[in-house]
């Protein structure tokens, strides 16, 4: 059974930081591209950042220079370090694991991030 469990969300003031974690089980983690997506109310889910099995990463223009994705293969965990948070970063953040043969992949349940003073 595949499980992706996100943690680390919460309420933070503008300019603050949070680190999200996603622990995976039930998959050969090191083979998967791991991604963070977010969905704000009334908006479509969008890619925030992802990192391939070999460590290559990309991120959305809106978070470049502020968010960093990383992975720890021995711990089956992917992280999203979020700095200089803005109110427009408020969303539910979801973890995703996918491969070239499973492009939809698996999803976590999401964690709420709220940026507000």
N, C-alpha and C positions, 0 to 999 in steps of 0.2 A: 504494500500500500504506500503510495507516494504522499508525502506530507511536506508542505512548505509552511513554516511558522515564522511570521514576522513579529518583531518587537521593536520598541524604542520610540514609538510615536508619542505625541503629547502636545501640550500647549506651550508655546514659546513666544517671547516678544520679538518684534522685528529686529533684525540684526543678530539674533541669537543663533545657536547651533543645536543640532540633534544628530545622533547617529542611529540609523536603522540597521537592524540585523535580520537576516533570514536564514534559518536553519533548515536544511533539507535532509530528508530520509526517504528510503525506498527507491532511490535512483543511484546510478553510477555517477556521482556528482561531478567528478573531474572531466566527464565527457560533455557536459552541458554548458551552453551559453546561459548565463544568469542575468536577469534583467530586473530593473525597477521601473514600474509604471505608476502613473497617478491618475486619479479621476476626481475632478472637482464637481460640485453640484451643477447639474444642467449641462455638463460638458462631456465630451468623449474621453475615453481612457487614452492616455498618451505615454509614449516612451520617455522616461527620464534619462536612463543610462543603462548600458549593458556591457558585459565583459565576457569574452569568449573563453573557451577551455584553455587556450594558449595564453590568455592574459591580455589580449587586445581589447580596448574599450572605446566606447563612443558615448557622447551625451548630447542632450538637446541643447540648442543654442541658448535657451532661456536659463539654463543652469550652469553653463560653462564658466569655469573660474570660481564657482561657488560650491558645487557638489563634486564629490569624488567617489567612484565605485571601486571596490576592491573585493578580493575573494581569498578565503583561507581553505584550501582543498582538504588538508587533514581534518579540519573541523566541519567540513561540509556546509560552510557558512559564507554568505555574501553580505557585504556591508554597503551602506550609503552614508557617507559623511556629508552633512548638509550644513554649510556655513552661510553667514550673511543672509539669513532667511528673510523673505518678504511675505507680506500678506497674500500675494498671488500664488505662493507656494502651498497655500492651504488646500488640502485634498486628502483622499484616502490613497495611501501608497501600497501597491501590490508587488509582490515578488513573483517572478516567472522563471521557469526552467524549460529550455527548449533545445532541440537538436535539429539538424538538417532533415532528419526523417520524421520529426514531430514538431512542425513549425508552430502549432498552436501551443503545445507544451502543457505544463502544469502551473496552477496558480495557487497562491496563498490566499488567506481570508482577508488580508488587508489590515493596515494600521493607520489610524487617523493622525494627521499632522495639522495642527491649527496654529497659524502665526497671527497673533493679535496682541495689541497693547491693552 
